[in-house]
Structures are given as structure tokens and as C-alpha cells.
């Protein structure tokens, strides 16, 4: 099985076998990438590792609808497979207790499905992506809703573009809170600001929910922030990929703890 997670910033492609995630690749999400360009990418990824004929199912989760047509067209021609799109062809096996369930992004639903299937209920899933999202699953595995905040990289990009004299910075763990230069002050603000945001929202969710909850963090920055917070109980960098696979087959056991 191949699963594809199309995010606003990056697209992650993974091959899953009976032992779990065998291999994964990450590429930038580009709105104008053509079917032929995807063909070159698949050639490069699979060369020497997999035979395209070994891929029998391909599942796509996308929060960028405009890229799906070219990607699906490439898959049809390259693999001779009709890819299944989450939210169109298949749906996560999760009850969505919202008035407008169609508004919830596929990535948030597959994260919530994977969290419940693999780690149980009463969970907060924090995904440090282009947006930082907080999703809540109750003890029965139902999706209750959540919080959407600007992502770390999006905030840094806004600082760079909206100010005349502040430089572009990278995210890293600062050596101290009080910055002694513009760059160190900005790095401290981003790092400790997002830890404060995460801890504050998690605390508010727990208070409102009224029961003990574990926090599962995913996304590329989860491990970075985990060093300076005690709010994260579980880190699973592949939660979204696992959720996509579980959407196709909810009884898949290769990810069991």
C-alpha cells in the first residue's frame, strides 16, 4: 500500500507493508506540479527499492484540492491504479459530533482516527504543521472538534514579510529566554511563544473537557518542543500516515503498540 499526505507546505509519500511503514519521502507541495513531474518523482523514489507493480492500493489525504487532479492522473497512468481520495471515495471510520462535519480537514480526521485506534480515547492531538491544530477525541473515539492556530513557520514568515527590519530566522531551541540580540529575541519569542500557546490551549481543553486526557503530538516540530514541556505524553511523527492507512483498513494491525 502507498499512502500520500498532501499538506499545505509538504507532501509525504510512504509505502506500507505487513511490518509497518517501510519507506517514506517528503517533497514540497507545489500547486502547478504536472502529472509528468509526479512521474519523474515516483521514478526517483521507487528506483532500486520497489517495483511499481508491487503497489496495489494508493490512498490520498489532501488539504490542497487543486493538486489532486494531476496527482491522481499520474497515479492512474504510472501504477494503473485508481487512487482513493479521503473525503471523496473513502471516509475515516469516526463519528464527527459537529454541526458541519464536512468542514473538518481530512488530516485532522485521520490523525484523530489513528490516535484512537492506536492509543485509545480521551486524547488531544496536536499537529505542528502549516497550522498548529488541536483535535479532541472522546473515550468512545468520537471527534469533538478542536482549535486551529497559525503554525510556527507561518508566524516566522509573517514576521519576515510584515516588518522592514526584522530578519528571517530559523526555529531552534534558544539558550535563554531573554534575547541579547534581535535574532535571539525573535527565536526566543517563537520558541517559548509556541510552547506557551500549546500549553495554554491544552490546559483550557482539559479544563473544559473535565476528564484526564493524554496529549499526542505529531508534525516535524513535535520533538523540538517536547524537550521543554511536560504536556506532551506521546510523540508519533507518522500519525497522519498511519491514519490514512487505517482509513483504508480500520483493522490494520501493523501499527499496534
ABEGO torsion letter per residue (X at the ends): XBBBBBBAABBBBBBBBAAEBABBBBBBBBAABBAAAAAAAAAAAABGABBAAABABBBBBBABAAAAAAAAAAAAAAAGBBBBBBGAABBBBBBBBBABAAABBAAAAAAAAAAAAAAEBGBBBBBBBABBBBBBBBAAGBBAEEBBBBBAAAAAAAAAAABAABBBBBBBBBABABBABAAAAAAAAAAAAAAAAAAAAAAAAAAAAGBBBBBBBBEAAAAAAAAABAABABBBAAAAAAAAAAAABAABAAABX
